[in-house]
Amino acid sequence: MTGGESTTDDYPDFEEQLRSAVQVAELPSLLPAVAHLTGDHTILRDELRPGVHPTPLGLEPQGGLSNENQELGRTLAFRALRDWHRAGRPAAPDYRPEDMQALMEFVTGPVDADYLSLFLGQLGVDAKGPGWTLEDVRPDREFRVVVIGAGMSGLVAAHRLDEAGVPFTVLERNADVGGVWLENDYPGCQLDTSNFCYSYSFAQHAGWRYQYSRRDSILEYFRDFADTQSLRRHIRFRSEVSAATFDEEEGIWRLTVRDTADGSVNTIEAHAVISAVGQLNRPAFPTTPGRESFAGDSWHTARWNHDVDLSGKRVAVVGTGASAFQVVPEIAEKAEKVVLFQRTPPWIMPTPSYHAELAPGLRWLLREVPGYHRWFRFLQFWVGVEGRRRYALVHPAWDKPGSVSEDNYSLRCALEAYLEREFDDRPDLLAHVVPDYPPYAKRMLRDDGRWASTLKRDDVELVTEPITEITPQGLVTADGSSHEVDVIIYGTGFRASEFLVPMEVAGHGGARLHDVWGGEPRANMGITVPGFPNFFLLYGPNTNLVVNGSIVLFSEAEVDYVMACLRRLFEADARTIECRPEALESFYERVDAASAAMAFGVEGVHSWYKSSSGRVSQNWPLSTLEFWQRTRGPDPSEYVLDRAE
């Protein structure tokens, strides 16, 4: 072999394995992957074009292709890959963006040309990075950035700053990278979005074992990314920021940092701060009277106590949100009894593959066919981008209770039918597991049947009466019942709307960010706040996703925006860049109106998506394309540049 080329002798069983593997391939993504790799577009026949507009419960298997067309697609893919292999496995031909659009539209159908740059970025074939360096733009400029947090968003920021040659330090309160995936290690912890999309577009991974990976696999991905990009040398671990204060005279930020290992405190100066602390990092506990009096062990799912063996114990789990939903089936296998306290039931999306490994043949294709994993990811990305959004849109004239539109109602009916099938033999439980609120008003969870089978166990009890008191022995409910337990586990979510707590951030004139917000966190594009120059938020207000795809996509886009802000600052040789108040007000006129037109914005439904006033403070209510377009860079009219010496 020479020049990195390979021969068929290196893959003696390729054709035999290929013939078997294509039988389990996802054809809607395999066919464009093969066309992309081989340059043979004749396999993209009209009769093989998948239907990618989802039904209420998701995509039809194999894009709705008939059995006959599935067989045709597999035959064409096999022949094209066999011939590519026999030809010496040549690299994919070069493509112009407009040629790639034709391939992508095989998956998406005709779309507006505005989507092209978003598509190319998510396919991972247009990973260009910031496109500038500090050395090129302002070579003599002294400038240092502090990134707070080394989770998913913080690592993106660190990577892009490194690419641009901007000096930076990452401050991380924990002993390793990973953020929530480091901190949350409760039994059953895993993704409820596809891990192919829960990965960086510029660092895609072909070797996933599951469609919805376990916590350890996701944490390993972020650890490997930090290692391969040599980011750890920039990270100060066990460093928790308690305060950040802007010095107007010098135009710098001073951060108070506590060493979580020895308690020592020091100060770090930076010209800009990027907060990547996220929304879901401070556990929320109920305010139930007597909580501190409980004599047994208790903890939050996000702070799991691995020193306590639950075998043979009576365990109370408070809450039926995402973490409790994953925890309960796991601990039910060990505990003597599990008592589950439910305030409101979750809507459940049936997902037969939720705990299943990917088929061996599919995993083989993802490894052996160059680029297939990118197209596999692209299909899931596209369905998630806008495909589910219509099911969450409010129709003003719709008046059926428990739904907000005809599409939302059709989804409700499909979800109810699933629950009715799962609990057909337990009408007593069915009455308590069907929500009365519209689908997507709260976070929807995934299930492959384990939830119903767990609740039906003789050693699992579902309690729907409100908890009124916690005593040394257990929990008391509104009907007067006393539930004596040995352990209480709180699956009660996070203080999501309390952004940056407990950090104190002071901007112009000493104004404190939490006072400015007054319980209503707001930031332009979720990133910048008037009065706080050179201070940027990642996964900030109104950037959480419900029906708009992957939070990783949004984090990448937010970092793009921050990098564009810094470039503008350097090009102007300015000291600071700051959002104008009128830009923030204009942004929220649109965002708040759009939130009211989404299922998660309807009145009367309590969720972590909302602030204490009931305003949606967490979620992005508009299209993914609009967020992508608006984060390509700041609108100059929305920002003030301070060129003071």
FILO-914885 format. One record per residue (C-alpha): y, x, z; residue number from 1. Coordinates in nm, 3 decimals, decimal comma. Each point is the difference from the previous one (the first is absolute). Last residue first. Layout:
FILO-914885
Y  X  Z  NUM
...
END
This chain:
FILO-914885
5,367  -0,833  2,593  645
0,038  -0,370  -0,074  644
-0,170  -0,119  -0,320  643
-0,116  -0,329  0,145  642
-0,183  -0,205  -0,263  641
0,011  -0,378  0,038  640
-0,280  -0,213  -0,137  639
-0,059  -0,340  -0,163  638
0,207  0,067  -0,313  637
-0,216  0,303  -0,080  636
-0,310  -0,224  -0,028  635
-0,265  0,210  0,168  634
-0,303  0,129  -0,192  633
-0,328  -0,106  -0,154  632
-0,036  -0,220  0,308  631
0,156  -0,305  -0,164  630
-0,249  0,005  -0,285  629
-0,304  0,026  0,225  628
0,122  -0,273  0,232  627
0,070  -0,227  -0,297  626
-0,343  0,071  -0,148  625
-0,168  -0,083  0,330  624
0,153  -0,346  -0,014  623
0,207  -0,151  0,278  622
-0,087  -0,100  0,359  621
-0,035  0,345  0,162  620
-0,120  -0,067  0,353  619
0,106  0,115  0,346  618
0,315  -0,174  0,119  617
-0,080  -0,361  -0,087  616
0,245  -0,195  0,219  615
-0,157  -0,195  0,287  614
0,259  0,107  0,257  613
-0,248  0,229  0,177  612
-0,052  0,190  -0,325  611
-0,259  -0,113  -0,252  610
-0,299  0,152  -0,179  609
-0,174  0,032  0,337  608
-0,080  -0,370  -0,027  607
0,109  -0,339  0,133  606
-0,013  -0,289  -0,248  605
0,249  -0,284  0,051  604
0,226  0,078  -0,290  603
-0,131  0,135  -0,328  602
0,074  0,365  -0,077  601
-0,357  0,124  -0,036  600
-0,062  -0,264  -0,266  599
0,281  0,139  -0,212  598
0,323  -0,169  -0,114  597
0,179  0,068  0,328  596
-0,074  0,369  -0,053  595
0,180  -0,014  -0,338  594
0,317  -0,133  0,161  593
-0,021  0,266  0,270  592
-0,050  0,276  -0,257  591
0,281  -0,106  -0,234  590
0,271  -0,046  0,260  589
-0,152  0,302  0,168  588
0,082  0,239  -0,283  587
0,356  -0,128  -0,031  586
0,059  0,053  0,371  585
-0,141  0,353  -0,014  584
0,213  0,090  -0,298  583
0,309  -0,142  0,176  582
-0,061  0,232  0,294  581
0,005  0,311  -0,224  580
-0,302  0,231  0,030  579
0,071  0,360  0,096  578
-0,035  0,340  -0,167  577
0,107  0,309  0,190  576
0,141  0,350  -0,051  575
0,072  -0,030  -0,368  574
-0,057  0,268  -0,263  573
0,004  -0,286  -0,253  572
-0,327  0,123  -0,150  571
-0,139  0,061  0,347  570
0,074  -0,353  0,125  569
-0,135  -0,156  -0,319  568
-0,316  0,206  0,039  567
-0,035  -0,112  0,358  566
0,029  -0,365  -0,099  565
-0,256  0,051  -0,279  564
-0,240  0,155  0,255  563
0,048  -0,300  0,227  562
-0,070  -0,240  -0,286  561
-0,314  0,186  -0,106  560
-0,108  -0,010  0,366  559
0,037  -0,377  -0,004  558
-0,205  -0,024  -0,319  557
-0,284  0,205  0,150  556
0,008  -0,218  0,310  555
-0,006  -0,313  -0,215  554
-0,305  0,116  -0,196  553
-0,175  0,092  0,325  552
0,069  -0,352  0,131  551
-0,227  -0,124  -0,277  550
0,026  -0,320  -0,201  549
0,265  -0,271  0,016  548
-0,167  -0,289  0,183  547
0,076  0,077  0,365  546
0,196  0,324  -0,002  545
0,226  0,160  0,260  544
0,334  0,129  -0,128  543
0,231  -0,253  0,165  542
0,129  0,232  0,271  541
-0,121  0,361  -0,022  540
-0,320  0,144  -0,139  539
0,202  0,320  -0,043  538
0,347  0,015  0,154  537
0,278  0,240  -0,100  536
0,287  0,153  0,195  535
0,243  0,211  -0,200  534
0,287  -0,216  0,125  533
-0,059  -0,264  0,269  532
0,300  -0,234  -0,005  531
-0,146  -0,221  -0,270  530
-0,384  -0,001  0,008  529
-0,235  0,154  -0,259  528
-0,370  -0,052  -0,084  527
-0,120  -0,361  0,005  526
0,150  -0,036  -0,347  525
0,328  -0,011  0,192  524
-0,097  -0,023  0,365  523
-0,025  -0,291  0,244  522
-0,152  -0,036  0,347  521
0,097  -0,328  0,170  520
-0,043  0,056  0,376  519
0,365  0,088  0,045  518
-0,003  0,228  -0,304  517
0,316  0,185  0,094  516
-0,120  0,021  0,360  515
-0,334  0,144  -0,110  514
0,181  0,251  -0,221  513
0,226  0,123  0,276  512
0,360  0,058  -0,101  511
0,114  0,343  0,123  510
0,310  -0,015  -0,216  509
-0,208  0,040  -0,313  508
-0,374  0,014  0,070  507
-0,214  -0,018  0,314  506
-0,380  -0,038  -0,015  505
-0,198  -0,058  0,320  504
-0,376  0,027  -0,052  503
-0,211  -0,248  0,198  502
-0,021  -0,184  -0,237  501
0,063  0,109  -0,362  500
-0,033  -0,354  -0,139  499
-0,055  -0,277  0,252  498
-0,121  -0,251  -0,262  497
-0,357  0,131  0,016  496
-0,057  -0,010  0,374  495
-0,370  0,017  -0,078  494
-0,308  -0,217  -0,009  493
-0,169  -0,199  0,274  492
-0,356  0,127  -0,021  491
-0,004  0,051  0,375  490
-0,335  0,098  0,147  489
-0,083  -0,125  0,351  488
-0,303  0,144  0,182  487
-0,225  -0,121  0,282  486
0,043  -0,374  -0,052  485
0,041  -0,322  0,198  484
0,127  -0,291  -0,207  483
0,167  -0,261  0,220  482
0,049  -0,347  -0,145  481
0,307  -0,194  0,109  480
0,056  -0,171  -0,336  479
0,296  0,231  -0,062  478
-0,216  0,311  0,012  477
-0,072  0,250  0,279  476
-0,100  0,358  -0,079  475
-0,201  0,258  0,192  474
-0,096  0,116  0,350  473
0,324  0,168  0,113  472
0,185  -0,299  -0,144  471
0,160  -0,064  -0,336  470
0,191  -0,323  -0,040  469
0,085  -0,276  -0,244  468
-0,223  0,087  -0,296  467
0,026  -0,274  -0,261  466
-0,318  -0,204  -0,073  465
-0,169  0,119  -0,320  464
-0,301  0,174  0,153  463
-0,277  0,126  -0,231  462
-0,312  0,112  0,185  461
-0,234  0,276  -0,121  460
-0,340  0,061  0,168  459
-0,175  -0,289  -0,180  458
0,116  0,139  -0,333  457
0,171  -0,245  -0,234  456
0,332  0,183  0,019  455
-0,168  0,318  -0,127  454
-0,173  -0,169  -0,296  453
0,330  -0,160  -0,098  452
0,190  0,327  0,012  451
-0,272  0,202  -0,171  450
0,001  -0,214  -0,315  449
0,159  0,248  -0,238  448
0,350  -0,030  0,142  447
0,354  0,102  -0,084  446
0,315  -0,093  0,192  445
0,321  -0,177  -0,099  444
0,318  0,097  0,183  443
0,209  -0,302  0,084  442
0,185  -0,256  -0,212  441
-0,225  0,131  -0,277  440
-0,212  -0,318  0,000  439
0,199  -0,295  0,136  438
-0,029  -0,094  0,370  437
-0,262  -0,228  0,161  436
-0,262  0,274  0,017  435
-0,372  -0,086  -0,025  434
-0,198  0,187  0,267  433
0,011  -0,248  0,291  432
-0,154  -0,313  -0,153  431
-0,257  0,218  -0,173  430
-0,127  0,119  0,337  429
-0,119  -0,344  0,114  428
-0,117  -0,075  -0,354  427
-0,254  0,282  0,036  426
-0,268  -0,029  -0,270  425
0,250  -0,012  -0,286  424
0,197  0,287  0,153  423
-0,014  0,243  -0,292  422
0,000  -0,273  -0,264  421
0,293  -0,181  0,160  420
0,185  0,329  0,035  419
-0,041  0,071  -0,371  418
0,109  -0,352  -0,093  417
0,311  0,043  0,216  416
0,086  0,319  -0,188  415
-0,035  -0,173  -0,336  414
0,207  -0,300  0,115  413
0,271  0,226  0,138  412
0,015  0,195  -0,325  411
0,039  -0,322  -0,197  410
0,275  -0,102  0,245  409
0,183  0,329  -0,051  408
-0,016  -0,053  -0,375  407
0,131  -0,356  0,035  406
0,276  0,116  0,232  405
0,083  0,057  0,368  404
-0,320  -0,088  0,187  403
-0,100  -0,124  0,345  402
0,144  -0,345  -0,050  401
0,035  -0,122  -0,360  400
0,370  -0,043  -0,082  399
0,084  0,218  -0,299  398
0,353  -0,059  -0,130  397
0,133  0,344  0,094  396
-0,296  0,188  -0,151  395
-0,059  0,302  0,222  394
-0,155  0,314  -0,149  393
-0,302  0,149  0,179  392
-0,268  -0,079  -0,260  391
0,230  0,122  -0,275  390
0,001  0,345  0,154  389
-0,372  0,065  -0,035  388
0,004  0,155  -0,348  387
0,337  0,172  0,040  386
-0,083  0,351  0,106  385
-0,346  -0,058  0,146  384
-0,172  -0,076  -0,330  383
0,176  0,296  -0,156  382
-0,094  0,243  0,276  381
-0,364  -0,105  -0,008  380
-0,015  0,065  -0,373  379
0,185  0,330  0,038  378
-0,240  0,128  0,266  377
-0,301  -0,040  -0,229  376
0,214  0,151  -0,277  375
0,072  0,306  0,211  374
-0,362  0,023  0,120  373
-0,110  0,009  -0,365  372
0,221  0,300  -0,071  371
-0,276  0,248  -0,066  370
-0,339  -0,172  -0,010  369
-0,229  0,183  0,244  368
0,132  -0,091  0,344  367
0,101  -0,362  -0,056  366
-0,309  -0,047  -0,215  365
-0,228  0,129  0,277  364
0,169  -0,225  0,256  363
-0,063  -0,296  -0,229  362
-0,365  0,094  -0,038  361
-0,041  0,037  0,377  360
0,144  -0,350  0,057  359
0,307  0,013  0,223  358
-0,092  -0,032  0,364  357
0,019  -0,346  0,151  356
0,214  -0,103  0,296  355
0,255  -0,209  -0,191  354
-0,215  -0,052  -0,311  353
-0,046  -0,375  0,051  352
0,377  -0,054  0,045  351
0,084  -0,355  0,103  350
0,371  -0,011  0,087  349
0,042  -0,129  0,356  348
0,297  -0,192  0,136  347
0,052  0,094  0,360  346
-0,051  -0,229  0,301  345
0,286  -0,066  0,243  344
0,011  0,073  0,372  343
-0,354  0,132  0,032  342
-0,166  0,141  0,309  341
-0,338  0,156  -0,073  340
-0,248  0,025  0,288  339
-0,262  0,263  -0,077  338
-0,322  0,014  0,203  337
-0,255  0,260  0,102  336
0,184  0,246  -0,222  335
-0,168  0,227  -0,250  334
-0,041  -0,180  -0,335  333
0,298  -0,221  0,078  332
0,205  0,320  0,006  331
-0,020  0,041  -0,377  330
0,047  -0,362  -0,107  329
0,304  -0,024  0,233  328
0,184  0,314  -0,112  327
0,073  -0,082  -0,364  326
0,157  -0,342  0,059  325
0,159  0,138  0,315  324
0,181  0,258  -0,215  323
0,121  -0,247  -0,264  322
0,109  -0,283  0,227  321
-0,224  -0,216  0,218  320
0,161  0,063  0,338  319
-0,111  0,078  0,355  318
-0,348  0,149  0,020  317
-0,180  -0,055  0,329  316
-0,307  0,212  0,073  315
-0,289  -0,066  0,238  314
-0,186  0,328  0,024  313
-0,359  0,092  -0,082  312
0,097  0,283  -0,230  311
0,378  0,031  -0,016  310
-0,003  0,373  0,079  309
0,346  0,102  0,118  308
0,111  0,355  -0,082  307
0,087  -0,099  -0,355  306
0,313  -0,181  0,115  305
0,162  -0,127  -0,319  304
0,377  0,035  -0,024  303
0,066  -0,207  -0,314  302
-0,247  -0,263  0,121  301
0,208  -0,043  0,314  300
-0,154  0,076  0,339  299
-0,161  -0,146  0,309  298
-0,241  0,121  0,264  297
-0,071  -0,222  0,298  296
0,215  -0,108  0,294  295
0,249  -0,211  -0,194  294
0,328  -0,007  0,192  293
0,214  0,147  -0,281  292
-0,046  -0,313  -0,213  291
0,095  -0,228  0,288  290
0,235  -0,226  -0,192  289
-0,056  0,010  -0,378  288
0,265  0,202  -0,180  287
-0,242  0,089  -0,279  286
-0,023  0,363  -0,108  285
0,145  0,155  -0,316  284
-0,113  0,344  -0,111  283
0,264  0,235  -0,145  282
-0,110  0,162  -0,329  281
0,001  -0,274  -0,260  280
0,343  0,014  -0,164  279
0,027  0,353  -0,135  278
0,102  0,325  0,172  277
0,112  0,158  -0,327  276
0,362  0,060  0,093  275
0,168  0,236  -0,246  274
0,286  0,193  0,157  273
0,268  0,199  -0,179  272
0,215  0,306  0,079  271
-0,229  0,094  0,287  270
0,035  0,141  0,348  269
-0,284  0,021  0,253  268
0,039  -0,038  0,377  267
-0,256  0,079  0,269  266
-0,200  -0,175  0,270  265
-0,306  0,121  0,191  264
-0,266  -0,256  0,095  263
-0,291  0,244  -0,025  262
-0,221  -0,155  -0,269  261
0,227  -0,278  -0,127  260
0,273  0,254  -0,080  259
0,315  -0,211  0,005  258
0,255  0,015  -0,279  257
0,367  -0,098  0,014  256
0,134  -0,004  -0,353  255
0,346  0,113  -0,101  254
0,119  -0,124  -0,339  253
0,263  0,186  -0,199  252
0,342  -0,065  -0,149  251
0,178  0,257  0,216  250
0,279  -0,224  0,121  249
-0,202  -0,320  -0,027  248
-0,289  0,121  0,213  247
-0,273  -0,261  -0,054  246
-0,238  -0,057  0,289  245
-0,379  -0,031  -0,015  244
-0,195  -0,084  0,314  243
-0,355  -0,003  0,141  242
-0,173  0,200  -0,272  241
-0,358  0,085  0,094  240
-0,142  0,345  -0,076  239
-0,373  0,039  0,062  238
-0,029  0,158  -0,346  237
0,273  0,196  -0,173  236
-0,074  -0,030  -0,370  235
0,128  0,230  -0,277  234
-0,302  0,235  0,001  233
-0,217  -0,312  -0,010  232
0,125  -0,087  -0,348  231
-0,211  0,244  -0,199  230
-0,052  -0,256  -0,280  229
-0,379  0,035  0,023  228
0,008  -0,025  0,379  227
0,232  -0,298  0,036  226
-0,197  -0,181  -0,271  225
-0,329  0,081  0,170  224
0,127  -0,147  0,327  223
0,124  -0,310  -0,181  222
-0,337  -0,054  -0,171  221
-0,193  0,075  0,320  220
0,198  -0,272  0,178  219
-0,094  -0,246  -0,272  218
-0,368  0,094  0,021  217
-0,001  -0,023  0,381  216
0,159  -0,346  -0,002  215
-0,270  -0,153  -0,212  214
0,061  -0,064  -0,366  213
0,037  -0,329  -0,179  212
-0,151  0,062  -0,345  211
-0,242  0,238  0,164  210
-0,129  0,350  -0,068  209
0,322  0,133  -0,148  208
-0,050  0,313  -0,211  207
0,251  -0,041  -0,282  206
0,316  0,070  0,198  205
0,355  -0,032  -0,127  204
0,269  0,243  0,106  203
0,304  -0,093  -0,214  202
-0,051  -0,376  0,041  201
-0,047  0,057  0,372  200
-0,285  -0,187  0,160  199
-0,037  -0,356  0,130  198
-0,041  -0,122  -0,357  197
-0,350  0,148  -0,029  196
-0,045  -0,092  0,366  195
0,001  -0,368  -0,092  194
0,182  -0,206  0,260  193
-0,157  -0,116  0,327  192
-0,045  0,356  0,117  191
-0,227  0,092  0,287  190
-0,030  0,003  0,379  189
-0,341  -0,134  0,103  188
0,004  0,153  0,348  187
0,352  0,108  0,101  186
0,143  0,324  -0,132  185
0,362  -0,099  -0,051  184
0,217  0,299  0,089  183
-0,103  0,231  -0,285  182
0,007  -0,269  -0,265  181
0,329  -0,126  0,142  180
0,161  0,338  -0,064  179
-0,231  0,230  -0,196  178
0,103  0,354  0,093  177
-0,114  0,178  0,313  176
0,088  0,066  0,365  175
0,222  -0,307  0,034  174
0,378  -0,024  0,040  173
0,069  0,134  -0,349  172
0,324  0,176  -0,095  171
0,009  0,111  -0,364  170
0,234  0,286  -0,086  169
0,190  0,044  -0,323  168
0,154  0,246  -0,244  167
0,059  -0,161  -0,343  166
-0,202  0,178  -0,268  165
-0,033  -0,314  -0,211  164
-0,381  0,011  0,012  163
0,010  0,052  0,376  162
0,234  -0,295  0,043  161
-0,242  -0,208  -0,208  160
-0,300  0,100  0,209  159
0,175  -0,051  0,332  158
0,117  -0,347  -0,102  157
-0,350  -0,096  -0,111  156
-0,143  0,138  0,326  155
0,247  -0,207  0,202  154
-0,101  -0,318  -0,180  153
-0,375  0,029  0,074  152
0,041  0,133  0,352  151
0,174  0,321  0,098  150
0,295  -0,149  0,189  149
0,369  0,078  0,027  148
0,115  0,202  -0,302  147
0,280  0,246  0,074  146
0,202  0,126  -0,295  145
0,182  0,331  -0,032  144
0,293  0,092  -0,223  143
0,185  0,321  -0,074  142
0,122  -0,026  -0,358  141
0,011  0,319  -0,204  140
-0,224  -0,119  -0,282  139
0,152  -0,347  -0,051  138
-0,187  -0,179  -0,279  137
-0,247  0,260  -0,126  136
-0,085  0,157  0,337  135
-0,011  -0,343  0,161  134
-0,273  -0,093  -0,244  133
-0,026  -0,276  -0,256  132
-0,254  -0,232  -0,164  131
-0,093  -0,163  0,332  130
-0,372  0,001  -0,078  129
-0,125  -0,034  -0,356  128
-0,315  -0,206  0,050  127
-0,012  -0,173  -0,338  126
-0,375  -0,028  -0,053  125
-0,066  -0,143  0,346  124
-0,087  -0,349  -0,118  123
0,252  -0,120  0,256  122
0,276  0,210  -0,154  121
-0,083  -0,105  -0,353  120
0,001  -0,367  0,098  119
0,333  0,020  0,182  118
0,156  0,181  -0,296  117
-0,133  -0,265  -0,240  116
0,086  -0,314  0,199  115
0,344  -0,038  -0,155  114
-0,172  -0,038  -0,340  113
-0,078  -0,359  0,099  112
-0,368  -0,083  0,006  111
-0,266  -0,095  -0,254  110
-0,347  -0,016  0,160  109
-0,061  0,195  0,317  108
-0,326  0,179  -0,072  107
0,022  0,048  -0,376  106
0,371  0,035  0,069  105
-0,071  0,333  0,165  104
-0,152  0,146  -0,315  103
0,288  -0,118  -0,219  102
0,248  0,134  0,254  101
-0,167  0,338  -0,012  100
0,089  0,028  -0,367  99
0,362  -0,082  0,082  98
0,003  0,271  0,264  97
-0,118  0,262  -0,253  96
-0,358  0,112  0,039  95
-0,166  0,338  -0,010  94
-0,372  -0,008  -0,068  93
-0,247  -0,014  0,291  92
-0,179  0,328  0,063  91
-0,316  0,074  -0,193  90
-0,343  -0,070  0,152  89
-0,199  0,232  -0,230  88
-0,042  -0,232  -0,298  87
-0,329  -0,128  0,145  86
0,188  -0,128  0,305  85
0,261  -0,179  -0,210  84
-0,278  -0,151  -0,212  83
-0,176  -0,128  0,311  82
0,329  -0,130  0,140  81
0,072  -0,198  -0,318  80
-0,356  -0,130  -0,025  79
-0,014  -0,110  0,362  78
0,339  -0,171  -0,014  77
-0,096  -0,192  -0,314  76
-0,330  -0,112  0,149  75
0,158  -0,100  0,330  74
0,266  -0,203  -0,177  73
-0,255  -0,178  -0,216  72
-0,211  -0,085  0,304  71
0,306  -0,140  0,176  70
0,085  -0,194  -0,313  69
-0,338  -0,171  0,001  68
0,013  -0,069  0,374  67
0,340  -0,165  -0,049  66
0,308  0,185  0,120  65
0,186  -0,155  0,297  64
0,175  0,326  0,088  63
-0,328  0,160  0,100  62
-0,026  -0,235  0,298  61
0,283  -0,257  -0,001  60
0,302  0,134  0,180  59
0,114  -0,134  0,334  58
-0,061  -0,300  0,225  57
0,276  -0,221  -0,142  56
-0,094  0,112  -0,351  55
0,149  0,324  -0,117  54
0,175  0,078  -0,325  53
-0,185  0,304  -0,128  52
-0,206  -0,163  -0,272  51
-0,167  0,296  -0,158  50
0,033  0,100  -0,369  49
-0,350  0,043  -0,135  48
0,035  -0,266  -0,271  47
0,319  0,169  -0,115  46
-0,178  0,328  -0,058  45
0,097  0,312  0,188  44
-0,297  0,200  -0,131  43
0,199  0,091  -0,310  42
0,237  0,203  0,215  41
-0,197  0,321  -0,034  40
0,224  0,271  0,144  39
-0,292  0,122  0,208  38
0,149  0,007  0,349  37
0,254  -0,282  -0,040  36
-0,248  -0,223  -0,183  35
-0,259  0,067  0,271  34
0,248  -0,082  0,276  33
0,113  -0,310  -0,192  32
-0,364  -0,122  -0,002  31
-0,085  0,102  0,356  30
0,281  -0,198  0,167  29
-0,082  -0,352  -0,121  28
-0,369  0,107  -0,016  27
-0,055  0,058  0,371  26
-0,319  0,201  -0,037  25
-0,335  -0,113  0,140  24
-0,201  0,015  -0,325  23
0,211  0,295  -0,115  22
-0,176  0,210  0,266  21
-0,352  -0,032  -0,137  20
0,079  0,121  -0,351  19
0,228  0,266  0,144  18
-0,273  0,137  0,224  17
-0,234  0,043  -0,297  16
0,278  0,144  -0,213  15
0,111  0,248  0,266  14
-0,341  0,131  0,107  13
0,039  0,359  -0,123  12
0,371  0,026  0,092  11
0,085  0,372  -0,023  10
-0,210  0,028  -0,315  9
0,241  -0,244  -0,166  8
0,254  0,279  -0,009  7
0,315  0,062  0,199  6
0,343  0,140  -0,077  5
0,201  0,196  0,259  4
0,120  0,251  -0,259  3
-0,348  0,128  -0,063  2
-0,355  -0,119  0,072  1
END
